[in-house]
Amino acid sequence: MIKIYFRGGRLKNRQTLIFYYLMVIVFLMLILLLFPGVLILTPLILEDSAKYFPIIVGVAVALGIALILLAIRYDKISIVKILGNGFLLGSRLIEWKDVDDVKFWTETYIDLEAEGSPVIGYGIYGYAMPRGVRLEKYRYVVTQIFHRRGVDELYLQSTEFWKFVKAVIRAAEYSRQISTNERWFQKFKKLEEKI
């Protein structure tokens, strides 16, 4: 049995982007079908022309099932695992000997949302008074892994990243499939010293 040293993060490559865009398209189709569908079907049901109702409901159910299946598949192909013999990126195993180099950088996303209150004023000159502002920061450490089959990007949260670094070092040392003089391994060792 192969030991899993780390499980988490998100993989970003061509295959995961295809599934992500498919999920967005199916979700938008579902939203665009439901809202106008409700507006159109209400008069049709009232006029006793309900023959289109099962068709629209069937399409909505099919789109909902497709969205759930795409989300499950996306979760499977975008997970990152560290095994004793290398990285498992989605469904591909990248062995330690195939890794050429790694790069790290951080990306920060900020969501700022103003919460409003009822409109104050008259007619078109009314304005909303903000009651509060909500600020959320999302900070990711992007790890780019260069290997024989190409390049993969891993998105890890800050706390997850340090667990990832420790797991890579521990797994690589236990496996003894790589020399500790490898350039990419030395980058991980330098990061471990900063912890």
VOTI-698953 format. One record per atom (N, C-alpha, C, CB): residue number from 1; x, y, z. Coordinates in steps of 0.2 Angstrom, whole numbers, plus 5000, padded with zeros to 4 digits. Glycine has a CB too. Example, Ala and Ser with C-alpha at 12.3 -4.5 7.8 and 13.67 -1.06 7.14 Angstrom:
[node 1 [5066 4972 5039]],
[node 1 [5062 4978 5039]],
[node 1 [5066 4984 5039]],
[node 1 [5057 4978 5045]],
[node 2 [5064 4989 5035]],
[node 2 [5068 4995 5036]],
[node 2 [5064 5000 5039]],
[node 2 [5070 4997 5029]],
***
This chain:
[node 1 [5004 4994 5000]],
[node 1 [5000 5000 5000]],
[node 1 [5004 5006 5000]],
[node 1 [4995 5000 5006]],
[node 2 [5003 5011 4996]],
[node 2 [5006 5017 4995]],
[node 2 [5004 5022 5000]],
[node 2 [5006 5020 4988]],
[node 3 [5009 5025 5004]],
[node 3 [5007 5030 5009]],
[node 3 [5006 5037 5006]],
[node 3 [5012 5031 5015]],
[node 4 [5000 5040 5008]],
[node 4 [4999 5047 5005]],
[node 4 [5001 5052 5011]],
[node 4 [4991 5048 5004]],
[node 5 [5006 5056 5009]],
[node 5 [5009 5061 5014]],
[node 5 [5005 5068 5014]],
[node 5 [5016 5062 5012]],
[node 6 [5002 5069 5008]],
[node 6 [4998 5076 5008]],
[node 6 [4993 5075 5003]],
[node 6 [5003 5081 5006]],
[node 7 [4987 5078 5005]],
[node 7 [4981 5078 5000]],
[node 7 [4978 5085 5001]],
[node 7 [4976 5072 5002]],
[node 8 [4977 5089 4995]],
[node 8 [4974 5095 4996]],
[node 8 [4976 5099 4990]],
[node 8 [4976 5099 5002]],
[node 9 [4975 5106 4990]],
[node 9 [4977 5110 4985]],
[node 9 [4973 5109 4979]],
[node 9 [4984 5110 4983]],
[node 10 [4974 5113 4974]],
[node 10 [4971 5112 4967]],
[node 10 [4976 5113 4962]],
[node 10 [4965 5118 4966]],
[node 11 [4975 5108 4957]],
[node 11 [4979 5108 4951]],
[node 11 [4976 5112 4945]],
[node 11 [4980 5101 4949]],
[node 12 [4980 5116 4942]],
[node 12 [4978 5120 4936]],
[node 12 [4982 5118 4930]],
[node 12 [4978 5128 4938]],
[node 13 [4978 5115 4926]],
[node 13 [4981 5113 4919]],
[node 13 [4976 5113 4914]],
[node 13 [4985 5106 4919]],
[node 14 [4978 5111 4908]],
[node 14 [4973 5111 4902]],
[node 14 [4966 5107 4904]],
[node 14 [4976 5109 4896]],
[node 15 [4967 5101 4906]],
[node 15 [4962 5097 4908]],
[node 15 [4957 5100 4913]],
[node 15 [4964 5090 4910]],
[node 16 [4960 5103 4918]],
[node 16 [4956 5105 4924]],
[node 16 [4952 5112 4921]],
[node 16 [4960 5107 4930]],
[node 17 [4955 5116 4917]],
[node 17 [4952 5122 4914]],
[node 17 [4946 5120 4910]],
[node 17 [4957 5126 4911]],
[node 18 [4947 5114 4906]],
[node 18 [4941 5112 4902]],
[node 18 [4935 5110 4906]],
[node 18 [4943 5106 4897]],
[node 19 [4936 5107 4911]],
[node 19 [4931 5105 4916]],
[node 19 [4928 5111 4919]],
[node 19 [4933 5099 4921]],
[node 20 [4932 5115 4921]],
[node 20 [4930 5121 4925]],
[node 20 [4925 5125 4920]],
[node 20 [4936 5126 4927]],
[node 21 [4927 5127 4914]],
[node 21 [4923 5130 4909]],
[node 21 [4917 5127 4907]],
[node 21 [4927 5132 4903]],
[node 22 [4917 5120 4907]],
[node 22 [4911 5116 4906]],
[node 22 [4906 5117 4911]],
[node 22 [4913 5109 4905]],
[node 23 [4909 5117 4918]],
[node 23 [4904 5118 4923]],
[node 23 [4901 5125 4923]],
[node 23 [4908 5117 4930]],
[node 24 [4905 5130 4921]],
[node 24 [4902 5137 4921]],
[node 24 [4897 5137 4916]],
[node 24 [4908 5142 4920]],
[node 25 [4898 5134 4910]],
[node 25 [4893 5134 4904]],
[node 25 [4887 5131 4906]],
[node 25 [4896 5131 4898]],
[node 26 [4887 5125 4909]],
[node 26 [4881 5121 4911]],
[node 26 [4877 5125 4917]],
[node 26 [4883 5114 4914]],
[node 27 [4881 5128 4921]],
[node 27 [4878 5132 4927]],
[node 27 [4874 5138 4924]],
[node 27 [4883 5135 4932]],
[node 28 [4877 5142 4919]],
[node 28 [4874 5147 4916]],
[node 28 [4868 5145 4912]],
[node 28 [4879 5151 4911]],
[node 29 [4868 5139 4908]],
[node 29 [4863 5137 4905]],
[node 29 [4857 5135 4909]],
[node 29 [4865 5131 4901]],
[node 30 [4859 5132 4915]],
[node 30 [4853 5131 4920]],
[node 30 [4850 5137 4923]],
[node 30 [4857 5127 4926]],
[node 31 [4854 5142 4924]],
[node 31 [4851 5148 4927]],
[node 31 [4847 5152 4921]],
[node 31 [4857 5153 4929]],
[node 32 [4849 5152 4915]],
[node 32 [4846 5155 4910]],
[node 32 [4839 5151 4908]],
[node 32 [4850 5156 4904]],
[node 33 [4839 5145 4909]],
[node 33 [4833 5141 4908]],
[node 33 [4828 5141 4913]],
[node 33 [4835 5133 4907]],
[node 34 [4830 5142 4920]],
[node 34 [4826 5142 4925]],
[node 34 [4822 5149 4926]],
[node 34 [4829 5141 4932]],
[node 35 [4825 5154 4925]],
[node 35 [4822 5161 4926]],
[node 35 [4817 5162 4921]],
[node 35 [4827 5166 4927]],
[node 36 [4819 5162 4914]],
[node 36 [4814 5163 4909]],
[node 36 [4809 5158 4909]],
[node 36 [4818 5164 4902]],
[node 37 [4811 5152 4910]],
[node 37 [4807 5146 4910]],
[node 37 [4801 5147 4915]],
[node 37 [4810 5140 4912]],
[node 38 [4802 5150 4921]],
[node 38 [4797 5151 4926]],
[node 38 [4792 5156 4923]],
[node 38 [4800 5153 4932]],
[node 39 [4795 5162 4920]],
[node 39 [4791 5167 4918]],
[node 39 [4787 5165 4912]],
[node 39 [4796 5173 4916]],
[node 40 [4789 5161 4908]],
[node 40 [4786 5158 4902]],
[node 40 [4781 5153 4903]],
[node 40 [4791 5156 4896]],
[node 41 [4782 5149 4908]],
[node 41 [4778 5143 4910]],
[node 41 [4772 5145 4914]],
[node 41 [4782 5138 4913]],
[node 42 [4772 5150 4918]],
[node 42 [4767 5152 4922]],
[node 42 [4760 5154 4918]],
[node 42 [4768 5159 4926]],
[node 43 [4761 5158 4912]],
[node 43 [4755 5159 4908]],
[node 43 [4753 5153 4904]],
[node 43 [4756 5165 4903]],
[node 44 [4758 5149 4902]],
[node 44 [4756 5143 4899]],
[node 44 [4752 5138 4903]],
[node 44 [4762 5139 4896]],
[node 45 [4754 5137 4909]],
[node 45 [4751 5133 4914]],
[node 45 [4744 5135 4915]],
[node 45 [4754 5132 4920]],
[node 46 [4743 5142 4916]],
[node 46 [4736 5145 4917]],
[node 46 [4732 5144 4911]],
[node 46 [4737 5152 4919]],
[node 47 [4735 5144 4905]],
[node 47 [4730 5143 4899]],
[node 47 [4729 5136 4897]],
[node 47 [4734 5147 4893]],
[node 48 [4731 5132 4902]],
[node 48 [4730 5124 4900]],
[node 48 [4734 5122 4895]],
[node 48 [4723 5123 4899]],
[node 49 [4740 5125 4893]],
[node 49 [4745 5122 4888]],
[node 49 [4751 5120 4892]],
[node 49 [4747 5128 4883]],
[node 50 [4751 5115 4895]],
[node 50 [4756 5113 4900]],
[node 50 [4760 5107 4896]],
[node 50 [4754 5110 4906]],
[node 51 [4760 5107 4889]],
[node 51 [4764 5102 4886]],
[node 51 [4771 5103 4886]],
[node 51 [4761 5101 4879]],
[node 52 [4773 5109 4887]],
[node 52 [4780 5111 4887]],
[node 52 [4783 5110 4894]],
[node 52 [4781 5118 4885]],
[node 53 [4779 5110 4899]],
[node 53 [4782 5110 4906]],
[node 53 [4786 5104 4907]],
[node 53 [4776 5109 4911]],
[node 54 [4784 5097 4905]],
[node 54 [4789 5092 4906]],
[node 54 [4795 5092 4902]],
[node 54 [4785 5085 4904]],
[node 55 [4795 5096 4897]],
[node 55 [4801 5096 4893]],
[node 55 [4806 5101 4896]],
[node 55 [4800 5099 4886]],
[node 56 [4804 5107 4899]],
[node 56 [4808 5111 4902]],
[node 56 [4811 5109 4909]],
[node 56 [4805 5118 4903]],
[node 57 [4806 5105 4912]],
[node 57 [4808 5102 4919]],
[node 57 [4813 5097 4917]],
[node 57 [4802 5099 4922]],
[node 58 [4812 5093 4912]],
[node 58 [4817 5087 4910]],
[node 58 [4824 5090 4908]],
[node 58 [4815 5083 4905]],
[node 59 [4824 5095 4905]],
[node 59 [4831 5099 4903]],
[node 59 [4834 5101 4909]],
[node 59 [4829 5104 4897]],
[node 60 [4830 5105 4913]],
[node 60 [4833 5107 4920]],
[node 60 [4836 5102 4924]],
[node 60 [4828 5111 4923]],
[node 61 [4832 5096 4925]],
[node 61 [4835 5091 4929]],
[node 61 [4841 5088 4925]],
[node 61 [4830 5085 4929]],
[node 62 [4841 5087 4919]],
[node 62 [4847 5085 4915]],
[node 62 [4853 5089 4916]],
[node 62 [4846 5084 4908]],
[node 63 [4852 5096 4916]],
[node 63 [4857 5101 4917]],
[node 63 [4860 5100 4924]],
[node 63 [4855 5108 4915]],
[node 64 [4855 5100 4929]],
[node 64 [4857 5099 4936]],
[node 64 [4862 5093 4937]],
[node 64 [4851 5099 4940]],
[node 65 [4860 5087 4934]],
[node 65 [4864 5081 4935]],
[node 65 [4870 5082 4932]],
[node 65 [4860 5075 4932]],
[node 66 [4871 5085 4926]],
[node 66 [4877 5086 4922]],
[node 66 [4881 5091 4926]],
[node 66 [4876 5089 4915]],
[node 67 [4879 5096 4930]],
[node 67 [4883 5100 4934]],
[node 67 [4886 5096 4940]],
[node 67 [4878 5106 4936]],
[node 68 [4882 5092 4943]],
[node 68 [4884 5088 4949]],
[node 68 [4890 5083 4946]],
[node 68 [4879 5084 4952]],
[node 69 [4889 5080 4941]],
[node 69 [4894 5075 4938]],
[node 69 [4900 5079 4936]],
[node 69 [4891 5071 4932]],
[node 70 [4900 5085 4933]],
[node 70 [4906 5088 4931]],
[node 70 [4909 5091 4937]],
[node 70 [4904 5094 4927]],
[node 71 [4906 5093 4943]],
[node 71 [4909 5095 4949]],
[node 71 [4913 5089 4952]],
[node 71 [4904 5098 4954]],
[node 72 [4910 5083 4952]],
[node 72 [4913 5078 4955]],
[node 72 [4919 5076 4951]],
[node 72 [4908 5072 4955]],
[node 73 [4919 5076 4945]],
[node 73 [4925 5074 4940]],
[node 73 [4930 5080 4941]],
[node 73 [4922 5074 4933]],
[node 74 [4928 5086 4941]],
[node 74 [4933 5091 4942]],
[node 74 [4937 5090 4949]],
[node 74 [4929 5098 4942]],
[node 75 [4933 5089 4954]],
[node 75 [4936 5088 4960]],
[node 75 [4941 5082 4960]],
[node 75 [4931 5086 4966]],
[node 76 [4940 5077 4956]],
[node 76 [4944 5071 4956]],
[node 76 [4951 5073 4952]],
[node 76 [4941 5065 4953]],
[node 77 [4950 5076 4946]],
[node 77 [4956 5078 4942]],
[node 77 [4960 5084 4944]],
[node 77 [4954 5079 4935]],
[node 78 [4957 5088 4949]],
[node 78 [4961 5093 4951]],
[node 78 [4965 5093 4958]],
[node 78 [4957 5099 4951]],
[node 79 [4964 5087 4961]],
[node 79 [4967 5086 4968]],
[node 79 [4974 5084 4967]],
[node 79 [4963 5080 4972]],
[node 80 [4978 5086 4972]],
[node 80 [4985 5085 4973]],
[node 80 [4987 5081 4978]],
[node 80 [4989 5092 4973]],
[node 81 [4991 5076 4977]],
[node 81 [4993 5071 4982]],
[node 81 [5000 5070 4982]],
[node 81 [4989 5064 4982]],
[node 82 [5003 5069 4987]],
[node 82 [5011 5067 4988]],
[node 82 [5011 5060 4990]],
[node 82 [5015 5072 4992]],
[node 83 [5014 5056 4986]],
[node 83 [5015 5049 4987]],
[node 83 [5022 5048 4989]],
[node 83 [5012 5044 4982]],
[node 84 [5024 5042 4991]],
[node 84 [5031 5040 4992]],
[node 84 [5035 5040 4986]],
[node 84 [5031 5033 4995]],
[node 85 [5032 5039 4980]],
[node 85 [5036 5039 4974]],
[node 85 [5035 5045 4969]],
[node 85 [5034 5033 4970]],
[node 86 [5032 5050 4972]],
[node 86 [5031 5056 4968]],
[node 86 [5024 5060 4969]],
[node 86 [5031 5055 4960]],
[node 87 [5023 5065 4964]],
[node 87 [5017 5069 4965]],
[node 87 [5011 5065 4961]],
[node 87 [5018 5076 4962]],
[node 88 [5005 5065 4964]],
[node 88 [5000 5063 4960]],
[node 88 [4995 5069 4958]],
[node 88 [4996 5057 4964]],
[node 89 [4996 5071 4952]],
[node 89 [4992 5077 4950]],
[node 89 [4986 5075 4946]],
[node 89 [4997 5082 4946]],
[node 90 [4981 5075 4949]],
[node 90 [4975 5073 4946]],
[node 90 [4975 5065 4945]],
[node 90 [4974 5076 4939]],
[node 91 [4976 5063 4939]],
[node 91 [4977 5056 4938]],
[node 91 [4983 5054 4936]],
[node 91 [4971 5053 4933]],
[node 92 [4988 5059 4935]],
[node 92 [4995 5058 4933]],
[node 92 [5000 5057 4938]],
[node 92 [4997 5063 4928]],
[node 93 [5004 5052 4938]],
[node 93 [5009 5052 4943]],
[node 93 [5016 5055 4940]],
[node 93 [5010 5044 4945]],
[node 94 [5018 5060 4943]],
[node 94 [5025 5063 4942]],
[node 94 [5030 5060 4947]],
[node 94 [5024 5071 4941]],
[node 95 [5034 5056 4944]],
[node 95 [5039 5053 4949]],
[node 95 [5045 5058 4951]],
[node 95 [5042 5047 4946]],
[node 96 [5048 5057 4956]],
[node 96 [5053 5062 4959]],
[node 96 [5058 5063 4954]],
[node 96 [5056 5059 4965]],
[node 97 [5060 5057 4950]],
[node 97 [5066 5058 4945]],
[node 97 [5064 5062 4939]],
[node 97 [5068 5051 4943]],
[node 98 [5057 5063 4938]],
[node 98 [5055 5067 4932]],
[node 98 [5054 5074 4933]],
[node 98 [5048 5064 4930]],
[node 99 [5055 5076 4940]],
[node 99 [5054 5083 4941]],
[node 99 [5061 5087 4940]],
[node 99 [5052 5084 4949]],
[node 100 [5060 5092 4936]],
[node 100 [5066 5096 4934]],
[node 100 [5067 5102 4938]],
[node 100 [5066 5098 4927]],
[node 101 [5062 5106 4940]],
[node 101 [5062 5112 4943]],
[node 101 [5056 5114 4946]],
[node 101 [5065 5118 4939]],
[node 102 [5056 5118 4951]],
[node 102 [5050 5121 4954]],
[node 102 [5050 5129 4955]],
[node 102 [5048 5118 4961]],
[node 103 [5045 5132 4955]],
[node 103 [5045 5139 4956]],
[node 103 [5039 5141 4961]],
[node 103 [5044 5144 4950]],
[node 104 [5040 5146 4965]],
[node 104 [5034 5148 4970]],
[node 104 [5033 5155 4969]],
[node 104 [5036 5146 4977]],
[node 105 [5027 5157 4970]],
[node 105 [5025 5164 4971]],
[node 105 [5018 5165 4974]],
[node 105 [5025 5168 4964]],
[node 106 [5016 5170 4976]],
[node 106 [5010 5171 4980]],
[node 106 [5005 5175 4975]],
[node 106 [5011 5174 4987]],
[node 107 [4999 5174 4976]],
[node 107 [4993 5178 4973]],
[node 107 [4988 5179 4978]],
[node 107 [4990 5174 4967]],
[node 108 [4986 5185 4978]],
[node 108 [4981 5188 4983]],
[node 108 [4975 5190 4979]],
[node 108 [4984 5193 4988]],
[node 109 [4969 5188 4982]],
[node 109 [4963 5190 4979]],
[node 109 [4959 5194 4984]],
[node 109 [4958 5184 4976]],
[node 110 [4956 5200 4983]],
[node 110 [4952 5203 4988]],
[node 110 [4945 5204 4986]],
[node 110 [4956 5210 4990]],
[node 111 [4940 5202 4990]],
[node 111 [4933 5204 4989]],
[node 111 [4931 5209 4994]],
[node 111 [4929 5197 4990]],
[node 112 [4928 5214 4991]],
[node 112 [4926 5220 4995]],
[node 112 [4918 5221 4993]],
[node 112 [4930 5227 4993]],
[node 113 [4914 5220 4998]],
[node 113 [4907 5221 4997]],
[node 113 [4904 5226 5002]],
[node 113 [4904 5214 4998]],
[node 114 [4900 5231 4999]],
[node 114 [4897 5236 5003]],
[node 114 [4890 5233 5005]],
[node 114 [4897 5243 5000]],
[node 115 [4888 5233 5011]],
[node 115 [4881 5231 5012]],
[node 115 [4877 5238 5013]],
[node 115 [4881 5227 5019]],
[node 116 [4871 5238 5009]],
[node 116 [4867 5244 5009]],
[node 116 [4861 5243 5013]],
[node 116 [4865 5245 5002]],
[node 117 [4858 5249 5013]],
[node 117 [4852 5250 5017]],
[node 117 [4846 5252 5012]],
[node 117 [4852 5254 5023]],
[node 118 [4840 5253 5015]],
[node 118 [4835 5255 5010]],
[node 118 [4837 5262 5007]],
[node 118 [4828 5256 5014]],
[node 119 [4834 5264 5002]],
[node 119 [4835 5270 4998]],
[node 119 [4833 5276 5002]],
[node 119 [4833 5270 4991]],
[node 120 [4837 5281 5003]],
[node 120 [4835 5287 5006]],
[node 120 [4834 5293 5001]],
[node 120 [4840 5289 5012]],
[node 121 [4829 5297 5001]],
[node 121 [4828 5302 4996]],
[node 121 [4822 5301 4992]],
[node 121 [4834 5302 4991]],
[node 122 [4821 5305 4987]],
[node 122 [4815 5306 4983]],
[node 122 [4817 5304 4975]],
[node 122 [4812 5313 4983]],
[node 123 [4812 5300 4973]],
[node 123 [4812 5298 4966]],
[node 123 [4819 5295 4963]],
[node 123 [4811 5304 4962]],
[node 124 [4821 5298 4958]],
[node 124 [4828 5295 4955]],
[node 124 [4834 5298 4958]],
[node 124 [4828 5297 4947]],
[node 125 [4833 5303 4963]],
[node 125 [4838 5306 4966]],
[node 125 [4840 5302 4973]],
[node 125 [4837 5313 4968]],
[node 126 [4836 5297 4974]],
[node 126 [4838 5293 4980]],
[node 126 [4844 5289 4980]],
[node 126 [4832 5288 4982]],
[node 127 [4847 5288 4986]],
[node 127 [4853 5285 4987]],
[node 127 [4853 5280 4992]],
[node 127 [4859 5290 4987]],
[node 128 [4857 5275 4992]],
[node 128 [4858 5270 4998]],
[node 128 [4863 5272 5002]],
[node 128 [4858 5263 4995]],
[node 129 [4862 5271 5009]],
[node 129 [4867 5273 5014]],
[node 129 [4870 5266 5015]],
[node 129 [4864 5276 5020]],
[node 130 [4877 5265 5015]],
[node 130 [4880 5259 5017]],
[node 130 [4880 5258 5024]],
[node 130 [4887 5259 5014]],
[node 131 [4879 5252 5026]],
[node 131 [4879 5250 5033]],
[node 131 [4885 5247 5035]],
[node 131 [4873 5245 5035]],
[node 132 [4889 5244 5031]],
[node 132 [4895 5241 5033]],
[node 132 [4899 5239 5027]],
[node 132 [4894 5235 5037]],
[node 133 [4905 5237 5028]],
[node 133 [4909 5235 5022]],
[node 133 [4912 5228 5024]],
[node 133 [4915 5240 5020]],
[node 134 [4912 5223 5020]],
[node 134 [4915 5217 5022]],
[node 134 [4921 5216 5017]],
[node 134 [4910 5211 5021]],
[node 135 [4927 5214 5020]],
[node 135 [4933 5213 5016]],
[node 135 [4935 5206 5017]],
[node 135 [4938 5218 5018]],
[node 136 [4936 5202 5012]],
[node 136 [4939 5196 5013]],
[node 136 [4945 5195 5008]],
[node 136 [4934 5190 5011]],
[node 137 [4951 5192 5011]],
[node 137 [4957 5191 5007]],
[node 137 [4958 5184 5006]],
[node 137 [4963 5194 5011]],
[node 138 [4959 5182 5000]],
[node 138 [4961 5175 4999]],
[node 138 [4968 5175 4996]],
[node 138 [4956 5172 4993]],
[node 139 [4973 5172 5000]],
[node 139 [4980 5172 4998]],
[node 139 [4982 5165 4996]],
[node 139 [4984 5174 5004]],
[node 140 [4985 5164 4990]],
[node 140 [4987 5157 4988]],
[node 140 [4994 5157 4986]],
[node 140 [4983 5155 4982]],
[node 141 [4997 5152 4988]],
[node 141 [5004 5151 4985]],
[node 141 [5004 5146 4979]],
[node 141 [5009 5148 4991]],
[node 142 [5006 5149 4974]],
[node 142 [5006 5145 4967]],
[node 142 [5013 5142 4967]],
[node 142 [5005 5150 4961]],
[node 143 [5013 5135 4966]],
[node 143 [5019 5131 4965]],
[node 143 [5019 5128 4958]],
[node 143 [5019 5125 4970]],
[node 144 [5024 5130 4954]],
[node 144 [5024 5128 4947]],
[node 144 [5029 5122 4947]],
[node 144 [5026 5134 4942]],
[node 145 [5027 5117 4944]],
[node 145 [5032 5111 4944]],
[node 145 [5033 5109 4937]],
[node 145 [5028 5105 4947]],
[node 146 [5040 5110 4935]],
[node 146 [5042 5108 4928]],
[node 146 [5044 5101 4928]],
[node 146 [5048 5113 4926]],
[node 147 [5042 5097 4924]],
[node 147 [5043 5090 4924]],
[node 147 [5044 5088 4916]],
[node 147 [5038 5085 4927]],
[node 148 [5046 5081 4915]],
[node 148 [5047 5079 4908]],
[node 148 [5041 5080 4904]],
[node 148 [5049 5072 4908]],
[node 149 [5035 5079 4907]],
[node 149 [5029 5079 4903]],
[node 149 [5026 5086 4902]],
[node 149 [5024 5075 4906]],
[node 150 [5029 5091 4905]],
[node 150 [5026 5098 4904]],
[node 150 [5027 5102 4911]],
[node 150 [5019 5098 4902]],
[node 151 [5022 5106 4912]],
[node 151 [5022 5111 4917]],
[node 151 [5015 5111 4921]],
[node 151 [5024 5118 4916]],
[node 152 [5015 5110 4927]],
[node 152 [5008 5110 4931]],
[node 152 [5009 5116 4936]],
[node 152 [5007 5103 4934]],
[node 153 [5003 5119 4937]],
[node 153 [5003 5124 4943]],
[node 153 [4998 5121 4948]],
[node 153 [5000 5131 4940]],
[node 154 [5000 5122 4954]],
[node 154 [4996 5120 4960]],
[node 154 [4995 5126 4964]],
[node 154 [5000 5115 4965]],
[node 155 [4988 5127 4966]],
[node 155 [4986 5132 4970]],
[node 155 [4985 5130 4977]],
[node 155 [4980 5136 4967]],
[node 156 [4989 5132 4982]],
[node 156 [4988 5130 4989]],
[node 156 [4987 5136 4993]],
[node 156 [4995 5126 4991]],
[node 157 [4983 5136 4998]],
[node 157 [4982 5141 5003]],
[node 157 [4988 5141 5007]],
[node 157 [4976 5140 5008]],
[node 158 [4989 5147 5011]],
[node 158 [4996 5148 5014]],
[node 158 [4997 5143 5020]],
[node 158 [4995 5155 5018]],
[node 159 [4992 5141 5023]],
[node 159 [4993 5136 5029]],
[node 159 [4994 5129 5025]],
[node 159 [4987 5135 5033]],
[node 160 [4991 5128 5020]],
[node 160 [4991 5121 5016]],
[node 160 [4998 5121 5013]],
[node 160 [4986 5121 5011]],
[node 161 [5001 5126 5011]],
[node 161 [5007 5126 5008]],
[node 161 [5013 5123 5012]],
[node 161 [5009 5133 5005]],
[node 162 [5013 5125 5018]],
[node 162 [5019 5123 5023]],
[node 162 [5018 5116 5024]],
[node 162 [5018 5127 5029]],
[node 163 [5012 5113 5025]],
[node 163 [5011 5106 5025]],
[node 163 [5013 5102 5019]],
[node 163 [5003 5104 5027]],
[node 164 [5012 5106 5013]],
[node 164 [5014 5103 5007]],
[node 164 [5022 5102 5007]],
[node 164 [5012 5107 5001]],
[node 165 [5025 5108 5009]],
[node 165 [5033 5108 5009]],
[node 165 [5036 5102 5013]],
[node 165 [5035 5115 5011]],
[node 166 [5033 5102 5019]],
[node 166 [5035 5097 5024]],
[node 166 [5034 5090 5021]],
[node 166 [5032 5097 5031]],
[node 167 [5028 5089 5018]],
[node 167 [5027 5082 5015]],
[node 167 [5031 5080 5010]],
[node 167 [5019 5082 5013]],
[node 168 [5033 5085 5005]],
[node 168 [5037 5084 5000]],
[node 168 [5044 5081 5002]],
[node 168 [5038 5090 4995]],
[node 169 [5047 5085 5007]],
[node 169 [5053 5083 5010]],
[node 169 [5053 5077 5013]],
[node 169 [5056 5089 5015]],
[node 170 [5048 5075 5017]],
[node 170 [5048 5069 5021]],
[node 170 [5047 5063 5016]],
[node 170 [5042 5069 5026]],
[node 171 [5043 5064 5011]],
[node 171 [5041 5058 5006]],
[node 171 [5048 5057 5002]],
[node 171 [5036 5060 5002]],
[node 172 [5051 5063 5000]],
[node 172 [5057 5062 4996]],
[node 172 [5063 5058 5000]],
[node 172 [5059 5068 4993]],
[node 173 [5063 5060 5006]],
[node 173 [5069 5057 5010]],
[node 173 [5067 5050 5011]],
[node 173 [5070 5061 5017]],
[node 174 [5061 5048 5013]],
[node 174 [5059 5041 5014]],
[node 174 [5060 5037 5008]],
[node 174 [5052 5041 5017]],
[node 175 [5058 5040 5002]],
[node 175 [5058 5036 4996]],
[node 175 [5065 5034 4993]],
[node 175 [5054 5039 4991]],
[node 176 [5070 5038 4995]],
[node 176 [5077 5037 4992]],
[node 176 [5078 5036 4985]],
[node 176 [5080 5032 4996]],
[node 177 [5073 5039 4981]],
[node 177 [5073 5038 4974]],
[node 177 [5077 5044 4971]],
[node 177 [5066 5038 4971]],
[node 178 [5078 5050 4975]],
[node 178 [5081 5056 4972]],
[node 178 [5087 5057 4976]],
[node 178 [5076 5062 4972]],
[node 179 [5092 5061 4973]],
[node 179 [5097 5063 4977]],
[node 179 [5095 5070 4981]],
[node 179 [5104 5064 4973]],
[node 180 [5098 5071 4987]],
[node 180 [5096 5077 4990]],
[node 180 [5100 5083 4987]],
[node 180 [5097 5076 4997]],
[node 181 [5104 5082 4982]],
[node 181 [5107 5087 4979]],
[node 181 [5103 5090 4973]],
[node 181 [5114 5085 4976]],
[node 182 [5098 5087 4971]],
[node 182 [5094 5090 4966]],
[node 182 [5092 5097 4968]],
[node 182 [5087 5086 4965]],
[node 183 [5092 5102 4962]],
[node 183 [5091 5109 4963]],
[node 183 [5084 5110 4966]],
[node 183 [5092 5112 4957]],
[node 184 [5079 5107 4963]],
[node 184 [5072 5108 4965]],
[node 184 [5071 5106 4973]],
[node 184 [5067 5104 4961]],
[node 185 [5074 5100 4975]],
[node 185 [5074 5098 4981]],
[node 185 [5077 5103 4986]],
[node 185 [5077 5091 4982]],
[node 186 [5082 5106 4984]],
[node 186 [5086 5111 4988]],
[node 186 [5081 5117 4990]],
[node 186 [5092 5113 4985]],
[node 187 [5077 5119 4985]],
[node 187 [5072 5124 4986]],
[node 187 [5067 5123 4991]],
[node 187 [5069 5126 4979]],
[node 188 [5065 5117 4991]],
[node 188 [5060 5115 4996]],
[node 188 [5064 5115 5003]],
[node 188 [5058 5108 4995]],
[node 189 [5070 5112 5003]],
[node 189 [5074 5112 5010]],
[node 189 [5075 5120 5012]],
[node 189 [5081 5109 5009]],
[node 190 [5076 5124 5008]],
[node 190 [5077 5131 5010]],
[node 190 [5070 5134 5013]],
[node 190 [5079 5136 5004]],
[node 191 [5065 5132 5010]],
[node 191 [5058 5134 5012]],
[node 191 [5057 5131 5019]],
[node 191 [5053 5132 5008]],
[node 192 [5059 5125 5020]],
[node 192 [5058 5122 5027]],
[node 192 [5062 5125 5032]],
[node 192 [5060 5114 5026]],
[node 193 [5068 5128 5031]],
[node 193 [5072 5132 5036]],
[node 193 [5068 5138 5038]],
[node 193 [5079 5133 5033]],
[node 194 [5064 5141 5033]],
[node 194 [5061 5147 5035]],
[node 194 [5055 5146 5040]],
[node 194 [5058 5150 5029]],
[node 195 [5052 5140 5040]],
[node 195 [5047 5138 5044]],
[node 195 [5048 5139 5052]],
[node 195 [5044 5131 5043]],
***
